[in-house]
């Protein structure tokens, strides 16, 4: 995409791929993706924000073009992701940033904003369809689909699969669906296509993520925060989102119509409220 820069950083023994937009001298905006996705999911949003921010969209280890771990049971965990995030900021010379995190990316932002390690580095936090308590049925649904890594003979087949699995993302154009397919696919040794993540990422998630509530972490967040929720999200329930507005950073809550888990942040009606908050 126009004005996107792509580079790689060595952090904590891993090679991290980063997509970047905007003026490197502008205030930093980190946009961190969800569990089975890549930083390229933010292409549309990053282009939208690039006139005012240095927009940084990493691929988490085990996803996209970042390296896979040789110790997945240890590395594919929230504490390691947070350590890599701090290492990324330090490598880029960023002392403070705004943070937009979708799903897992929101959990990373929450953990950083609540911890001594990251407190003070995040000036403003946006959590996209994620919170300190998650619906167990939805967690089990996610575990069911990420634990399978189906193969496809053609890109059209792969794109049709994405359109079904990620229907809750909301309204995407044909060009955006094709971009999602092309930026989240890999060719396997047998020539077939599959999603571009290490299957061990999802094994570790299924084995280790128990969905425990994290209200203590939420209550420790002090920076200005905005919460987004897909109107029909089955992961972040409406009552949980409402409770989030009463505790911790007491964020404003925006319910995004026509989306489940999680809004894609790809249309003006979703991006403009985020822009107003970040400003």
C-alpha positions in Angstrom: 0.0 0.0 0.0 1.1 3.5 -0.8 3.5 5.0 1.8 3.9 1.8 3.8 7.4 1.0 4.9 8.4 -2.6 5.9 11.4 -3.5 8.1 12.6 -6.1 10.6 14.0 -5.8 14.1 15.9 -8.2 16.2 14.2 -8.3 19.6 14.7 -10.8 22.5 16.1 -13.4 20.1 13.2 -13.0 17.6 12.9 -11.2 14.3 9.9 -8.9 14.3 8.4 -7.6 11.1 7.0 -4.1 11.3 4.8 -2.1 8.8 5.1 1.6 9.3 3.3 4.7 7.9 3.7 8.4 8.4 6.4 10.8 9.5 8.9 9.1 11.8 9.1 12.4 13.7 5.3 12.4 14.4 3.8 11.1 17.6 3.8 7.3 17.7 0.6 5.2 17.3 1.0 1.5 17.8 -1.7 -0.7 16.3 -1.5 -4.3 17.5 -3.5 -7.1 15.9 -5.5 -10.1 17.2 -4.7 -13.7 17.9 -4.6 -15.3 14.5 -4.1 -12.1 12.4 -1.2 -9.9 11.3 -0.3 -6.2 11.4 -1.5 -5.8 7.8 -5.1 -5.9 9.1 -4.5 -2.2 9.9 -3.5 -1.1 6.4 -6.7 1.0 6.0 -6.6 2.4 9.5 -2.9 3.2 9.2 -3.3 5.0 6.0 -6.1 7.0 7.6 -3.9 8.0 10.6 -0.6 8.5 8.7 -1.1 12.2 8.1 -0.8 12.9 11.9 1.0 9.9 13.5 3.9 7.6 13.0 1.8 4.4 12.7 3.5 1.2 13.7 1.9 -2.2 13.0 4.0 -5.2 14.1 3.4 -8.9 13.3 3.5 -10.8 16.6 6.0 -13.6 16.8 4.6 -16.7 15.1 2.4 -14.6 12.7 2.9 -13.0 9.4 6.5 -12.3 8.5 7.9 -12.4 12.1 9.9 -15.4 13.1 8.5 -18.5 14.7 9.6 -19.6 18.1 11.7 -22.6 19.0 10.2 -22.5 22.5 6.5 -22.0 21.8 5.1 -23.0 25.2 7.2 -20.2 26.8 7.2 -17.6 24.0 3.6 -17.6 22.7 2.3 -16.0 25.9 1.1 -12.6 27.0 4.2 -11.8 29.2 6.6 -12.5 26.3 4.4 -10.5 23.9 4.5 -7.6 26.3 8.3 -7.8 26.6 8.7 -7.8 22.8 6.4 -4.7 22.7 8.6 -2.9 25.1 11.7 -4.0 23.2 10.1 -2.7 20.0 9.4 0.7 21.5 13.0 0.9 22.8 14.4 -0.2 19.4 12.4 2.6 17.7 13.4 5.2 20.2 9.7 5.6 21.3 9.3 6.8 25.0 5.5 7.2 24.8 2.8 6.3 22.3 -0.9 5.9 21.7 -2.0 2.3 21.5 -4.9 0.7 19.6 -5.2 -3.0 20.2 -7.7 -5.4 18.6 -8.5 -8.5 20.7 -5.1 -9.9 21.7 -3.5 -6.6 20.8 -5.8 -4.9 23.3 -4.8 -7.4 26.0 -1.2 -6.6 25.4 -2.0 -2.9 25.7 -4.0 -3.4 28.8 -1.2 -5.5 30.4 1.4 -2.8 29.6 -0.7 0.1 30.7 -1.3 -1.7 34.1 2.3 -2.7 34.7 5.4 -1.0 36.1 7.1 -2.1 32.8 4.7 -0.2 30.6 3.0 2.4 32.7 3.8 5.8 31.4 4.7 4.6 27.9 1.1 4.5 26.8 -0.5 7.9 26.7 -3.9 6.8 25.4 -5.3 3.3 25.1 -8.0 2.0 22.7 -9.2 -1.6 23.4 -11.1 -3.1 20.5 -13.7 -5.7 21.5 -11.7 -7.1 24.4 -11.8 -6.7 28.2 -10.9 -8.1 31.6 -13.7 -10.8 31.4 -14.5 -12.8 28.3 -17.5 -15.0 27.5 -16.3 -18.6 27.9 -18.5 -19.9 25.1 -16.9 -17.4 22.7 -13.4 -18.4 23.9 -14.2 -22.0 23.1 -15.6 -21.0 19.7 -12.3 -19.2 18.9 -10.3 -22.2 20.2 -12.3 -24.5 17.8 -11.5 -22.6 14.7 -7.9 -21.5 15.4 -6.9 -25.0 16.3 -7.6 -26.2 12.8 -5.2 -25.0 9.9 -7.1 -26.1 6.8 -5.3 -26.1 3.4 -6.6 -24.6 0.2 -5.8 -25.2 -3.4 -6.4 -21.6 -4.7 -6.4 -18.1 -3.4 -10.1 -17.8 -4.2 -10.8 -20.8 -1.9 -8.7 -19.2 0.9 -10.4 -15.9 0.5 -13.9 -17.5 0.7 -12.8 -19.2 3.9 -11.7 -15.8 5.4 -15.0 -14.2 4.4 -16.8 -16.8 6.4 -14.6 -17.0 9.5 -14.2 -13.2 9.8 -17.8 -12.2 8.9 -18.0 -10.6 12.4 -15.3 -8.0 11.3 -18.0 -6.1 9.6 -18.3 -4.7 6.1 -15.2 -5.1 4.0 -14.8 -4.2 0.3 -13.8 -6.8 -2.2 -10.4 -5.2 -2.3 -10.0 -5.4 1.5 -11.0 -9.1 1.5 -8.4 -9.8 -1.2 -5.8 -7.8 0.7 -6.5 -9.7 3.9 -6.1 -13.0 1.9 -2.8 -11.9 0.3 -1.3 -10.6 3.6 -2.3 -13.6 5.8 -1.5 -16.6 3.5 1.5 -18.9 3.2 2.4 -21.6 0.7 3.1 -24.9 2.4 5.6 -27.5 1.3 3.0 -29.4 -0.6 2.1 -26.3 -2.6 -1.3 -25.8 -0.8 -2.2 -22.5 0.9 -3.0 -21.9 4.6 -3.1 -19.1 7.1 0.2 -17.4 7.9 0.8 -18.4 11.5 2.7 -21.0 13.4 0.2 -23.8 14.4 2.0 -23.9 17.7 0.6 -20.4 18.5 -2.9 -21.8 18.5 -1.9 -25.0 20.3 -0.4 -23.0 23.2 -3.5 -20.7 23.3 -5.8 -23.7 23.5 -3.8 -25.3 26.2 -2.9 -22.3 28.3 -5.6 -19.7 28.0 -8.2 -20.4 30.6 -10.2 -17.1 30.2 -9.6 -16.1 33.8 -10.9 -12.7 34.7 -8.4 -9.8 35.0 -10.3 -7.1 36.7 -7.3 -6.3 39.0 -5.3 -5.5 35.8 -8.1 -3.4 34.5 -8.4 -1.5 37.7 -4.6 -0.7 37.6 -4.9 1.2 34.3 -4.7 5.0 34.8 -4.2 6.3 31.2 -7.2 7.7 29.2 -8.9 4.7 27.6 -11.6 4.1 25.0 -13.5 0.9 24.7 -15.0 -0.4 21.5 -17.4 -3.3 21.3 -19.0 -4.9 18.3 -22.7 -4.7 18.7 -23.2 -8.5 18.3 -19.9 -9.5 19.8 -20.1 -12.9 21.7 -16.7 -12.4 23.3 -17.1 -9.1 25.0 -20.6 -9.2 26.5 -22.6 -5.9 26.8 -22.8 -6.2 30.6 -19.0 -6.7 30.8 -18.4 -3.6 28.6 -20.7 -1.6 30.8 -18.9 -2.7 34.0 -15.6 -1.6 32.3 -16.9 1.9 32.1 -17.4 1.9 35.9 -14.0 0.7 36.9 -10.3 1.2 36.3 -9.8 3.9 33.6 -13.6 4.3 33.3 -13.5 4.6 29.5 -16.1 5.9 27.2 -17.8 3.0 25.4 -18.6 2.9 21.7 -20.8 0.1 20.4 -20.1 -0.5 16.7 -23.1 -1.6 14.7 -22.9 -4.4 12.2 -19.9 -6.0 13.8 -19.2 -8.9 16.2 -15.7 -9.8 17.3 -14.0 -7.6 16.3 -14.6 -4.4 14.3 -12.1 -4.0 11.5 -11.5 -0.3 12.0 -11.7 0.2 8.2 -14.6 2.7 7.7 -14.9 6.4 8.7 -17.7 5.7 11.1 -15.3 3.5 13.1 -12.2 5.5 12.6 -13.4 9.0 13.3 -14.4 8.4 16.9 -11.0 6.8 17.5 -9.3 9.7 15.9 -11.2 12.1 18.1 -10.2 10.2 21.2 -6.5 9.9 20.2 -6.3 13.6 19.5 
